[in-house]
């Protein structure tokens, strides 16, 4: 396998690598997707963390755009919200939101997109089984940052932080993970660029 084949992403297959304009467009589009999914938000009375569609979007953006563009896209989303764009859940924005109890999840989005993109560049997004592994890894990263930040910000035990920031979201995130993992191989087939050997890490 050539180095270029090893790092091919869905973005490369669909829009190519050569155009900076297209790259900027997909980065902005990825940030817009995360912002839109953030508005699919259901508040829970016992925790400051709402149920949203953000994790679904973040993992798809990372896997679809690759390490560099996926990181840039999620970072653009976070920075735009800090700067005042109403892109966070419930159209919230500002530094106080980032520095609040949910800020760890925002940091986790950027790291998860980078990691998921890294795995996708190594062909983990080509099959359903390996896509689950890549996206689950990204999901774990999001919650590692989110729950740890939540525990520190609220001055609660880590067990209580898990009750507030992880357990209520596992069922929904499992559904989102399977949907995203199923969408990636289908997208590759539609792109007509699926390689004959789809084993991750090859």
Backbone as CSV, one residue per row, in Angstrom:
resi,resn,N_x,N_y,N_z,CA_x,CA_y,CA_z,C_x,C_y,C_z
1,UNK,0.836,-1.196,0.000,0.000,0.000,0.000,0.868,1.241,0.000
2,UNK,0.494,2.215,-0.781,1.235,3.466,-0.797,0.836,4.318,0.372
3,UNK,1.696,5.326,0.708,1.386,6.223,1.829,0.133,7.009,1.555
4,UNK,-0.074,7.407,0.270,-1.257,8.200,-0.049,-2.529,7.399,0.123
5,UNK,-2.468,6.073,-0.236,-3.645,5.234,-0.046,-3.949,5.041,1.423
6,UNK,-2.884,4.953,2.234,-3.082,4.709,3.661,-3.775,5.867,4.344
7,UNK,-3.604,7.065,3.862,-4.150,8.240,4.529,-5.377,8.799,3.817
8,UNK,-5.920,8.053,2.865,-7.105,8.514,2.154,-8.296,8.582,3.111
9,UNK,-9.023,9.692,3.080,-10.211,9.845,3.898,-11.418,10.044,2.997
10,UNK,-12.601,10.020,3.597,-13.813,10.285,2.828,-13.764,11.657,2.172
11,UNK,-13.221,12.621,2.897,-13.076,13.953,2.310,-12.250,13.896,1.038
12,UNK,-11.146,13.163,1.062,-10.288,13.037,-0.109,-11.038,12.381,-1.267
13,UNK,-11.807,11.339,-0.945,-12.519,10.608,-1.978,-13.627,11.444,-2.611
14,UNK,-14.260,12.298,-1.800,-15.413,13.043,-2.294,-15.067,14.400,-2.890
15,UNK,-14.105,15.112,-2.295,-13.801,16.465,-2.774,-12.363,16.644,-3.199
16,UNK,-11.490,15.645,-2.953,-10.102,15.757,-3.365,-9.254,16.496,-2.346
17,UNK,-7.941,16.444,-2.560,-6.997,17.049,-1.620,-6.428,18.372,-2.104
18,UNK,-6.548,18.642,-3.386,-5.767,19.733,-3.963,-6.340,21.127,-3.706
19,UNK,-7.639,21.227,-3.555,-8.281,22.532,-3.477,-8.352,23.037,-2.034
20,UNK,-7.674,24.145,-1.756,-7.761,24.750,-0.430,-9.162,25.280,-0.165
21,UNK,-9.801,25.792,-1.222,-11.153,26.321,-1.061,-12.106,25.230,-0.607
22,UNK,-12.001,24.058,-1.210,-12.858,22.947,-0.810,-12.541,22.477,0.600
23,UNK,-11.275,22.483,0.957,-10.899,22.081,2.308,-11.491,23.026,3.335
24,UNK,-11.388,24.326,3.077,-11.982,25.318,3.977,-13.486,25.117,4.064
25,UNK,-14.097,24.821,2.921,-15.549,24.634,2.887,-15.981,23.439,3.736
26,UNK,-15.240,22.325,3.646,-15.643,21.151,4.427,-15.351,21.355,5.912
27,UNK,-14.312,22.104,6.233,-14.034,22.412,7.635,-15.176,23.244,8.229
28,UNK,-15.592,24.259,7.492,-16.725,25.087,7.952,-18.005,24.256,8.003
29,UNK,-18.197,23.413,6.982,-19.380,22.561,6.964,-19.421,21.600,8.141
30,UNK,-18.268,21.053,8.503,-18.211,20.161,9.659,-18.559,20.881,10.945
31,UNK,-18.037,22.096,11.110,-18.363,22.896,12.291,-19.852,23.218,12.333
32,UNK,-20.430,23.510,11.159,-21.861,23.807,11.091,-22.697,22.584,11.451
33,UNK,-22.233,21.397,11.050,-22.954,20.171,11.396,-22.956,19.955,12.906
34,UNK,-21.815,20.149,13.541,-21.747,20.003,14.995,-22.666,21.024,15.669
35,UNK,-22.653,22.262,15.173,-23.507,23.304,15.742,-24.981,22.957,15.597
36,UNK,-25.357,22.426,14.428,-26.757,22.056,14.199,-27.175,20.920,15.124
37,UNK,-26.312,19.921,15.262,-26.639,18.788,16.124,-26.651,19.179,17.599
38,UNK,-25.924,20.241,17.951,-25.952,20.727,19.330,-27.330,21.232,19.712
39,UNK,-28.106,21.679,18.714,-29.436,22.214,18.998,-30.469,21.114,19.191
40,UNK,-30.084,19.874,18.872,-30.927,18.736,19.230,-30.583,18.419,20.676
41,UNK,-31.242,19.067,21.584,-30.818,19.061,22.980,-31.989,18.801,23.916
42,UNK,-31.787,17.872,24.820,-32.802,17.543,25.824,-32.187,17.731,27.207
43,UNK,-32.608,18.752,27.953,-32.044,18.961,29.296,-32.532,17.893,30.268
44,UNK,-31.661,17.544,31.203,-32.009,16.613,32.267,-31.985,17.362,33.583
45,UNK,-32.972,17.172,34.388,-33.107,17.982,35.590,-32.040,17.783,36.643
46,UNK,-31.415,16.620,36.673,-30.482,16.308,37.750,-29.024,16.568,37.392
47,UNK,-28.743,16.989,36.170,-27.367,17.208,35.737,-27.301,18.404,34.797
48,UNK,-26.211,19.157,34.815,-26.069,20.274,33.885,-25.756,19.839,32.465
49,UNK,-25.505,18.555,32.249,-25.142,18.050,30.922,-26.405,17.601,30.192
50,UNK,-26.733,18.212,29.057,-27.926,17.790,28.317,-27.626,16.646,27.364
51,UNK,-28.669,15.958,26.938,-28.547,15.002,25.840,-28.561,15.792,24.541
52,UNK,-27.560,15.603,23.700,-27.495,16.315,22.425,-27.051,15.365,21.314
53,UNK,-27.081,15.875,20.085,-26.585,15.122,18.943,-25.140,15.425,18.617
54,UNK,-24.455,16.148,19.482,-23.092,16.596,19.176,-22.107,15.455,19.000
55,UNK,-22.165,14.455,19.876,-21.179,13.379,19.775,-21.281,12.677,18.428
56,UNK,-22.496,12.466,17.951,-22.705,11.859,16.632,-22.006,12.667,15.553
57,UNK,-22.207,13.985,15.588,-21.613,14.858,14.577,-20.098,14.910,14.697
58,UNK,-19.594,15.018,15.913,-18.149,15.124,16.120,-17.425,13.895,15.596
59,UNK,-17.957,12.717,15.887,-17.313,11.485,15.444,-17.366,11.338,13.930
60,UNK,-18.485,11.723,13.326,-18.580,11.676,11.870,-17.626,12.670,11.214
61,UNK,-17.537,13.865,11.779,-16.636,14.879,11.243,-15.189,14.408,11.331
62,UNK,-14.808,13.860,12.470,-13.448,13.369,12.615,-13.129,12.275,11.624
63,UNK,-14.005,11.275,11.542,-13.761,10.151,10.644,-13.837,10.567,9.183
64,UNK,-14.752,11.456,8.870,-14.926,11.845,7.480,-13.880,12.801,6.952
65,UNK,-13.368,13.664,7.801,-12.425,14.687,7.353,-10.970,14.329,7.615
66,UNK,-10.716,13.423,8.544,-9.338,13.080,8.860,-8.793,13.926,10.001
67,UNK,-7.561,13.631,10.384,-6.973,14.247,11.575,-6.937,15.770,11.496
68,UNK,-6.301,16.299,10.466,-6.085,17.747,10.391,-7.386,18.507,10.210
69,UNK,-8.164,18.137,9.202,-9.397,18.867,8.912,-10.453,18.623,9.979
70,UNK,-10.512,17.404,10.534,-11.470,17.128,11.598,-11.165,17.921,12.854
71,UNK,-9.877,18.010,13.186,-9.470,18.829,14.331,-9.794,20.290,14.087
72,UNK,-9.477,20.774,12.892,-9.744,22.176,12.554,-11.232,22.484,12.633
73,UNK,-12.055,21.551,12.169,-13.498,21.770,12.151,-14.085,21.854,13.550
74,UNK,-13.718,20.910,14.427,-14.245,20.939,15.787,-13.651,22.097,16.587
75,UNK,-12.394,22.428,16.320,-11.788,23.575,16.992,-12.481,24.865,16.566
76,UNK,-12.835,24.968,15.280,-13.580,26.130,14.796,-14.914,26.238,15.516
77,UNK,-15.582,25.121,15.706,-16.857,25.121,16.422,-16.689,25.653,17.841
78,UNK,-15.691,25.142,18.557,-15.468,25.561,19.945,-15.108,27.038,20.019
79,UNK,-14.188,27.488,19.156,-13.744,28.875,19.176,-14.875,29.817,18.773
80,UNK,-15.689,29.401,17.805,-16.817,30.245,17.391,-17.783,30.460,18.544
81,UNK,-18.024,29.412,19.325,-18.904,29.550,20.483,-18.321,30.466,21.541
82,UNK,-17.020,30.345,21.790,-16.364,31.228,22.755,-16.456,32.678,22.292
83,UNK,-16.317,32.873,20.971,-16.317,34.227,20.411,-17.696,34.874,20.396
84,UNK,-18.752,34.100,20.622,-20.074,34.686,20.700,-21.105,34.128,19.745
85,UNK,-20.722,33.218,18.868,-21.703,32.602,17.977,-22.570,31.639,18.780
86,UNK,-23.881,31.671,18.619,-24.778,30.834,19.438,-24.818,29.391,18.943
87,UNK,-23.700,28.688,19.056,-23.572,27.357,18.454,-23.599,26.220,19.470
88,UNK,-23.471,26.548,20.748,-23.518,25.496,21.755,-24.969,25.066,21.992
89,UNK,-25.171,24.032,22.791,-26.514,23.552,23.079,-27.389,24.684,23.614
90,UNK,-28.644,24.693,23.210,-29.605,25.739,23.587,-29.164,27.117,23.078
91,UNK,-28.344,27.141,22.015,-27.835,28.374,21.413,-27.025,29.214,22.400
92,UNK,-26.423,28.566,23.356,-25.575,29.288,24.298,-24.223,29.573,23.664
93,UNK,-23.489,30.494,24.276,-22.187,30.895,23.744,-21.424,31.662,24.818
94,UNK,-20.155,31.908,24.538,-19.345,32.718,25.445,-18.344,31.911,26.243
95,UNK,-17.369,32.625,26.775,-16.310,31.990,27.568,-16.860,31.309,28.808
96,UNK,-17.909,31.892,29.409,-18.455,31.322,30.638,-19.023,29.928,30.400
97,UNK,-19.497,29.660,29.189,-20.001,28.326,28.872,-18.833,27.354,28.752
98,UNK,-17.788,27.788,28.044,-16.615,26.934,27.881,-15.960,26.649,29.232
99,UNK,-15.895,27.660,30.095,-15.259,27.501,31.397,-16.176,26.858,32.429
100,UNK,-17.434,26.589,32.044,-18.393,26.017,32.967,-18.293,24.507,33.066
101,UNK,-19.342,23.902,33.568,-19.310,22.472,33.874,-19.195,21.585,32.633
102,UNK,-19.602,22.102,31.483,-19.593,21.290,30.272,-18.373,21.528,29.384
103,UNK,-17.438,22.352,29.843,-16.287,22.687,29.014,-15.420,21.503,28.654
104,UNK,-15.354,20.513,29.527,-14.535,19.340,29.244,-15.015,18.580,28.025
105,UNK,-16.326,18.567,27.818,-16.859,17.888,26.638,-16.425,18.614,25.363
106,UNK,-16.389,19.940,25.415,-15.958,20.711,24.249,-14.493,20.423,23.920
107,UNK,-13.655,20.362,24.948,-12.257,19.995,24.720,-12.171,18.571,24.178
108,UNK,-12.976,17.688,24.754,-12.992,16.306,24.310,-13.414,16.158,22.859
109,UNK,-14.301,17.039,22.378,-14.710,16.988,20.972,-13.506,17.131,20.043
110,UNK,-12.653,18.089,20.353,-11.501,18.363,19.490,-10.536,17.177,19.509
111,UNK,-10.251,16.658,20.691,-9.322,15.532,20.802,-9.918,14.285,20.150
112,UNK,-11.204,14.050,20.362,-11.857,12.876,19.783,-11.881,12.947,18.266
113,UNK,-12.140,14.122,17.715,-12.138,14.269,16.256,-10.755,13.979,15.683
114,UNK,-9.721,14.453,16.369,-8.352,14.194,15.916,-8.040,12.701,15.950
115,UNK,-8.402,12.049,17.041,-8.104,10.627,17.184,-8.920,9.787,16.203
116,UNK,-10.199,10.107,16.069,-11.042,9.372,15.128,-10.558,9.566,13.699
117,UNK,-10.140,10.783,13.381,-9.582,11.038,12.062,-8.302,10.264,11.823
118,UNK,-7.465,10.173,12.846,-6.221,9.411,12.753,-6.522,7.943,12.440
119,UNK,-7.497,7.377,13.122,-7.860,5.983,12.879,-8.494,5.806,11.506
120,UNK,-9.302,6.780,11.087,-9.912,6.700,9.763,-8.859,6.741,8.661
121,UNK,-7.818,7.534,8.865,-6.732,7.584,7.883,-6.007,6.245,7.782
122,UNK,-6.174,5.418,8.773,-5.599,4.070,8.756,-6.663,3.027,8.475
123,UNK,-7.751,3.469,7.833,-8.773,2.622,7.230,-9.707,1.947,8.237
124,UNK,-9.787,2.479,9.431,-10.714,1.928,10.406,-12.161,2.265,10.085
125,UNK,-12.396,3.163,9.146,-13.761,3.569,8.816,-14.325,2.816,7.624
126,UNK,-13.613,1.812,7.118,-14.036,1.142,5.897,-15.036,0.009,6.133
127,UNK,-15.044,-0.549,7.351,-15.945,-1.643,7.667,-16.692,-1.328,8.953
128,UNK,-17.883,-1.929,9.088,-18.731,-1.645,10.245,-18.022,-1.992,11.549
129,UNK,-17.382,-3.149,11.603,-16.760,-3.605,12.854,-15.623,-2.684,13.285
130,UNK,-14.764,-2.299,12.350,-13.649,-1.432,12.716,-14.113,0.006,12.938
131,UNK,-15.186,0.408,12.254,-15.750,1.742,12.490,-16.245,1.868,13.923
132,UNK,-16.876,0.811,14.433,-17.325,0.819,15.827,-16.140,1.034,16.763
133,UNK,-15.030,0.346,16.487,-13.844,0.507,17.327,-13.321,1.923,17.314
134,UNK,-13.259,2.532,16.135,-12.752,3.899,16.013,-13.667,4.894,16.722
135,UNK,-14.970,4.764,16.486,-15.912,5.722,17.060,-16.071,5.528,18.562
136,UNK,-16.010,4.281,19.014,-16.069,4.037,20.452,-14.861,4.646,21.149
137,UNK,-13.696,4.546,20.521,-12.496,5.169,21.085,-12.687,6.678,21.212
138,UNK,-13.229,7.292,20.177,-13.499,8.732,20.232,-14.501,9.078,21.317
139,UNK,-15.537,8.245,21.455,-16.546,8.497,22.478,-15.958,8.420,23.879
140,UNK,-15.095,7.441,24.097,-14.440,7.304,25.405,-13.623,8.552,25.721
141,UNK,-12.930,9.086,24.725,-12.126,10.301,24.918,-13.010,11.473,25.326
142,UNK,-14.143,11.626,24.661,-15.059,12.724,24.992,-15.477,12.646,26.458
143,UNK,-15.836,11.463,26.904,-16.302,11.328,28.274,-15.173,11.369,29.283
144,UNK,-13.983,10.959,28.887,-12.847,11.083,29.789,-12.601,12.549,30.133
145,UNK,-12.595,13.409,29.114,-12.421,14.840,29.357,-13.651,15.425,30.045
146,UNK,-14.837,15.072,29.563,-16.056,15.681,30.076,-16.319,15.368,31.532
147,UNK,-16.207,14.106,31.908,-16.500,13.701,33.285,-15.442,14.223,34.250
148,UNK,-14.178,14.179,33.832,-13.113,14.685,34.693,-13.276,16.175,34.956
149,UNK,-13.584,16.935,33.901,-13.820,18.381,34.030,-15.032,18.632,34.922
150,UNK,-16.098,17.877,34.719,-17.322,18.037,35.496,-17.059,17.795,36.979
151,UNK,-16.299,16.754,37.261,-15.975,16.429,38.654,-15.201,17.564,39.316
152,UNK,-14.237,18.103,38.578,-13.421,19.191,39.124,-14.248,20.456,39.289
153,UNK,-15.069,20.781,38.306,-15.825,22.037,38.344,-16.893,22.034,39.431
154,UNK,-17.552,20.899,39.629,-18.635,20.825,40.615,-18.150,20.409,41.999
155,UNK,-16.857,20.040,42.097,-16.284,19.603,43.373,-17.063,18.422,43.953
156,UNK,-17.273,17.423,43.114,-17.994,16.234,43.524,-17.072,15.019,43.356
157,UNK,-17.503,13.894,43.865,-16.722,12.669,43.702,-16.769,12.223,42.245
158,UNK,-15.788,11.413,41.865,-15.782,10.929,40.488,-16.969,10.000,40.245
159,UNK,-17.390,9.262,41.273,-18.555,8.392,41.129,-19.804,9.217,40.834
160,UNK,-19.944,10.343,41.536,-21.090,11.218,41.287,-20.981,11.870,39.909
161,UNK,-19.768,12.211,39.493,-19.579,12.786,38.164,-19.974,11.796,37.075
162,UNK,-19.719,10.522,37.293,-20.154,9.508,36.338,-21.677,9.441,36.270
163,UNK,-22.337,9.609,37.409,-23.798,9.618,37.435,-24.357,10.815,36.669
164,UNK,-23.652,11.952,36.755,-24.112,13.162,36.094,-23.717,13.224,34.617
165,UNK,-22.522,12.688,34.315,-21.958,12.974,32.998,-21.715,11.802,32.086
166,UNK,-22.035,10.573,32.541,-21.801,9.414,31.676,-23.005,8.484,31.601
167,UNK,-23.414,7.925,32.738,-24.406,6.862,32.729,-25.703,7.200,31.990
168,UNK,-26.248,8.425,32.153,-27.516,8.706,31.466,-27.395,8.742,29.943
169,UNK,-26.168,8.859,29.446,-25.983,9.078,28.017,-25.542,7.829,27.254
170,UNK,-25.269,6.751,27.992,-24.775,5.530,27.343,-25.788,4.942,26.359
171,UNK,-27.075,4.813,26.701,-28.013,4.222,25.737,-28.107,5.019,24.433
172,UNK,-28.259,6.326,24.563,-28.364,7.149,23.366,-27.088,7.164,22.553
173,UNK,-25.962,7.212,23.229,-24.691,7.230,22.515,-24.413,5.900,21.829
174,UNK,-24.914,4.820,22.400,-24.759,3.522,21.744,-25.507,3.498,20.416
175,UNK,-26.712,4.041,20.423,-27.491,4.121,19.185,-26.786,5.009,18.166
176,UNK,-26.316,6.181,18.611,-25.621,7.097,17.698,-24.347,6.479,17.149
177,UNK,-23.642,5.725,17.995,-22.400,5.097,17.561,-22.670,4.073,16.455
178,UNK,-23.715,3.264,16.629,-24.036,2.258,15.618,-24.506,2.909,14.319
179,UNK,-25.255,3.986,14.424,-25.701,4.692,13.224,-24.509,5.265,12.454
180,UNK,-23.590,5.899,13.181,-22.421,6.481,12.532,-21.526,5.397,11.947
181,UNK,-21.350,4.295,12.700,-20.498,3.204,12.221,-21.082,2.549,10.984
182,UNK,-22.394,2.530,10.875,-23.026,1.987,9.685,-22.967,2.935,8.506
183,UNK,-22.975,4.240,8.786,-22.974,5.229,7.709,-21.627,5.318,6.996
184,UNK,-20.542,5.116,7.718,-19.215,5.307,7.124,-18.913,4.321,5.998
185,UNK,-19.076,3.010,6.194,-18.819,2.095,5.072,-19.746,2.332,3.887
186,UNK,-20.996,2.708,4.174,-21.938,3.006,3.087,-21.449,4.202,2.287
187,UNK,-20.958,5.220,2.993,-20.434,6.406,2.309,-19.240,6.048,1.435
188,UNK,-18.393,5.145,1.924,-17.249,4.711,1.118,-17.695,3.987,-0.139
189,UNK,-18.711,3.167,-0.014,-19.221,2.463,-1.188,-19.785,3.452,-2.200
190,UNK,-20.502,4.451,-1.694,-21.053,5.468,-2.589,-19.945,6.274,-3.252
191,UNK,-18.848,6.482,-2.510,-17.728,7.228,-3.076,-16.989,6.414,-4.125
192,UNK,-17.196,5.099,-4.121,-16.555,4.264,-5.117,-15.062,4.131,-4.944
193,UNK,-14.594,4.310,-3.695,-13.161,4.295,-3.461,-12.745,3.277,-2.405
194,UNK,-13.600,2.292,-2.149,-13.271,1.325,-1.109,-12.166,0.410,-1.594
195,UNK,-11.098,0.303,-0.813,-9.960,-0.528,-1.177,-10.289,-1.994,-0.980
196,UNK,-9.637,-2.932,-1.712,-9.957,-4.344,-1.588,-9.629,-4.927,-0.225
197,UNK,-8.601,-4.402,0.454,-8.240,-4.905,1.782,-8.603,-3.856,2.800
198,UNK,-9.663,-4.087,3.571,-10.200,-3.065,4.460,-9.844,-3.302,5.917
199,UNK,-8.871,-4.078,6.201,-8.527,-4.322,7.597,-7.897,-3.090,8.222
200,UNK,-8.320,-2.690,9.435,-7.711,-1.526,10.074,-6.242,-1.749,10.333
201,UNK,-5.466,-0.691,10.149,-4.065,-0.737,10.450,-3.200,-1.303,9.334
202,UNK,-3.815,-1.738,8.211,-3.035,-2.306,7.120,-2.390,-1.202,6.295
